[in-house]
Amino acid sequence: MKKQRIYYIFLIFIIFCLFSAGFVTASSNIKSSYQAKATVSVGNSPYGVAVNPNGTKVYVANYNSNNISVIDTGKNTVIETVNVGNNPLGVVVSPNGSKVYVTNFGNSNVSVIDTANNKVITTVNVGSGPWGIAVSPDETKAYVTNWNSNTVSVISISTNQVIATVNVGNNPYGIAVTPDGTKVYVANCNSNNVSVIDTKTSTVTAVVNVESGSWGVAVSPNGRNIYVTNTYNNTVSVIDTTKNIVTSMVNVGKDPLGVVVSPNGRNIYVTSIYNNSVSVINTATNTLEATVPVGYNPFGIAVSPNGSKVYVSNLGSSSVSIIKVRAYPKSYLILNHQEFSGLFS
């Protein structure tokens, strides 16, 4: 009993020291952990945004400028502008960082950029009105949602040719590939559902009903959950990928669009275009944890590989807001008052 008491006293002392150093947070400090620290001016009407694997560059698709802004994350400045097709919307960086893929809504094609020299090396014709885009983890395929065609184009990375076209719901936008590469999830805005595509057969194997205006889609790092923004209901649907059913619904800001999951899976970040803010969701409780003001009409969103920064494209102010996230190495102890009290219960 005496040894146990000494252990608790020692543990309290350690936690006190960590708290004083800022390594232990309490619930009251959650909101201060997310702050927009910088704003970078980009082209006109930025939509899609993506970060390269080492976190040194951010790529922004500027719809009305017909180009891509390349941001140096160390300086928070645009260091290069790459001309692409008409009305670029979606952008994604390949897992190895060597290529950037851009959907050109006005040309119904995809520009492929070599990141070594920031030059367009080829274009790939897809369906009508391409918007969302994702690359498989093994970098063999790219998947493109075609808003007007109600299809998904499957591109072979090695040949830069469409090798399959998959019929999905009405006006598909958001798209995400599971970490194991076996499934692709597509949010169909005007069908209010999500199509599940088997990547081996390029066929739809399931359809999951969500709420109205299903728009953005993101997958958890472990592949167990899919998060879908429902634009007209101001919610995020949480889908269990093992059963393909909605297990939870989270209320967020008005007209949620973009969605991304933090690398450690702890948080979901959601843009609310008419609230001029980003909603932060705690995945452990599926509750709203914070709301962060950003620029006008935030649309696209991406997170750095280490989770310390969130990049938000502001459609109405032609800028990118950079949210600084209070990040902790995995070895740090992070507790709130409930977890702390649970140690002694």
N, C-alpha and C positions, 0 to 999 in steps of 0.2 A: 504493500500500500504506500509506504514511504517512497519507494523507488518510482512508483507511478506518479506520485505528486511532484517529485523532483523533475520527472520527464515533462509533465504539463507546464511547470514553471519555466523550464528551459525552452519549450516550444513557444510559449507566449512571448518570451524574450526575443526569440528569433523573428517571430511574426511582427513584433513591435518594431524591430530594427528594419525589416523589409518595408513595412508600412511607412516608416519615416523616410526611407530612401525612395519611396514612390513605386516600389515593385509590387505592392499589394494594394488593390483597389477596393473601395467600398461602393455600394450601390449609388450613393449620392454623387460619386465622381464620374459616373458613366458618361454623362453628356459632355463633360469636358475632355473626354478621350477622343472626340471626333470634332475637328475644326477645319474649316476651309482656310488654308494657310497661304495660298497663292492663286493667281489667275493668269492664264496665258492667252493672249489674243491669237486667233487662228483665222482661217478663211470664212467665207460667208455660209451661214447655216450649217454648222457641223452636226453630223448625226453619229455615225459609228466611231468608236474609239477602241484601240487595242494597245497592249504593252508587250514588248518583246521579252523572251524568256529570262534574260539577265537583268531586266528592269532599267536599262539605260536609255531606251527610246520609247516614245509613245507615238502612235500613228492615228491621225484624225481625218475622217472623210468629210470634206466640205461640199455639200450638195450644190450650192449655187456658185461655187468657184471652180467646180470640176477639177479638184485637185486634192492631194493628201498633204497635210502638214506633218512634218517630222519634228517632234519635240525632244530636245536633250533634257533628260530628267535631272541631271546634275546641275544644269544652269537654269532650268525651267524657261527655256526660250526655243523658238522655232529655228532650227538650223538649216532646214531644207524644205522645199515645196515640190511635190511630184505631180505633174499633170497626168490625169487619167481620162476616163470617158465622161459622158454626160451624166450629171446628177448621181455622183457616188453616194452610197448609203452605208452599206455594211463593210467592215474591215476586220481581218483576222491575220495574225502572225503565225507562221508554221511553228510547230513545236521546237524545231532546231534553230529558229530565228533567221533562216536564210531567205525566206520568201514572205511577202505580204500579198494577200488576196483581197481585192476590192470589187464589190458589186456595183455596176453602173446601171442604175435604174432606167435611165433614158436611152441607153444603147442595147439593153438586154444582153449584156456580156460581163465578163469578169476580167479585170486587169491583174496581171501577175507582176509584182515588183521584186527585183533582186535587191536585197538590202545592202549588199556590198557596195553598190554604186548608186542606189536609189533610182534605178531606171526601170521602166516597163519593158519586160522582155517578151511578153506575148499577151494576147487576149483570147478568152474562151467564150464562145456563144452559148447562151443558156436559154431558159424560158423567158417569158415576157414579164418585165418588171421585177428583176432580181433584187432581193433586199438582204435577208439574213444569210450568214455564211459561217461555216465551221469546218475545221480540219480534223481528220481522225488522228488519234494519238500516235499511230505508227507512220503517219505522213504519207499514206498511200492514196487517200481520197479526200476530196473537198465536197461539202454538201451545201447547196444553195437553195434557198426558198424563193419561189417565183410568185410574187403577189398576184399578178394578173392571170397567170396560167393555172394557179391552184396546184402546183407541182413542186417537187424537189429534184433538182438536177444533181447527179452524182458525177463528179469529175475525177478522172484518173490523174494523179499528181505526176506520174512519170511521162504520160503522153500529152497532158493538157487537153484532153478531149472528154466529152460527156459520154459516159459508158452506160448510164441508166437514167430513166426518168420515172419518178414515183408520184402517183396521184395522191394528194392529201385533201385536207379540208379547204374551206373558202378563205382566201387571202392569208396564206401562211406568212409569218414574219420570223419570230424567234426560232432558233435552232441550236441544239447542243448534242454533242456526242458523249456517251458515257466513258469513263476512264479506261474501261477494258475494251472499248471500241466495238462492242457487240450491238449497241442500240443507238438510234438517233431519235431525239424527241423534237417534235415540230408543233409550235403554237399556231393554231388557225384562228385568226382574229374574228372572223364573222361566222365561224361555226361553233365558237365557244367550246372548243375541245383541243386535245393534243393527240397528234398521230404518233404512234410508236413504230419505227422502221427497223426491221432486222437487217443489219449491214451485210450479212452473208448472201441473202436472197434479194435485197433491195425491194422488199415488200412490206406493206403495213400489216403488222400482226395484232395491233390493239389500238383502240381509240378511248381516250380518257376524257370524260366530260368535266369541264371546269366552270367558271363563272363567265360573265359577259365580257367580250372584248379581250380574249386571251392574246397576249402580245409577246412579251419577253419570256425567255426560258433559260434556266441555268441548272447545272447539275452539281451536286455535292462532291467533294474530293473522293469520298469513298464509294460514290455511285449509288448510294442507297435512296437518295431523295432528289426529286426534280422540283424546282420552284418556278411558278408561272405567274406573271403579272396579269391581273384582270382589269383592264383599263376602265371599263364602264362601271365596275363595282367597287373600285378603290381597295382591292384586296390582292393578296398573294396566295395561290393554292400550293399546298405541299403534297406531292405525289410520292407514294411508296413504290419504288421501281420493282420490287419483288412481286407485288400484287397488282400494280398499275391501278391503284385507287387513291383518291384524295383522302388524306388522313387529318389534314388541318387547314384552317383558313386564317390568315392574318390581315387585320385592317391596317392600311398604310395611308399615305397622302393621296391627294386628288389626282386621278388619272395616272396611275403608275405605268411606266413603260419599260425602261431598261432594268436589268437585274443581273447581279453577279454575286458569287459566293467567295468569301475570303479563303485563302489557301489552306488555313487550318480548319475550315468548315464551321467556325464559331459564329460568323455573322453573314447576313445577306444584306446587300446594299441595293436600294431600289430608287430610281429617279421618279419624281412626281412632277410632271411637266407644268401643271398649273398651280402648284404650290411653291415652285422655285426652290425645291429642297430635295434632299436624299433621306429616305427612311432607312434606319438601321434596325435589323431584326436579329434577335438572339435565337439561334437555332435550337438551343437546349430547351427553351420554353415556348418557342414560336410566338414570341410577343415583341412588340415594338419597344426598342431600347433607347433610341434617340432619333431626333430629326435635325438635320444639318442644312442650314441655308446655303444655297449656291447661287449661280447666275440665273438669267431669265430662260425659262423653258428648257430645263435640263432633259436630255434625251438619252444619249449613250452613256455607258459606264463600264469601267474596267478597273482592276486592282493589280497592284504591283506583285511580283512573285513572292516577296517576303511579307506581304500584307500590310506594310507600313503606310502606303499611300493609295488613295482612290482617285481616279481621274474621271471627270464628268464633263461631257460635251454640252454646252449651253446653246441651244438652237437660236434663241432670241437675242443673245448678246454676243454671238460669234466668238466664243471663248471656251477655254477649258478650266474648270475649277479643280484645284488639287487639295484634297482632304487629307490631312495628316492624322493617321491613326496611331494611338499610343500602343506601340507593339512591345511584346515581351518574348524573349527567347523561351524555348520549351522548358528549360531548366528552372525558370522563375516560378515562384508560387503566386498564383492569382486567386484571391478569395474575395467573396462578398460576405456580408454579415451573416447570411443564412448558412453558407458553407462553413464559416468560422465556428458558429455555434454547434454545427453538426459534428464537429470533431470531438465534442465532449458529451454528446447525447448518447 
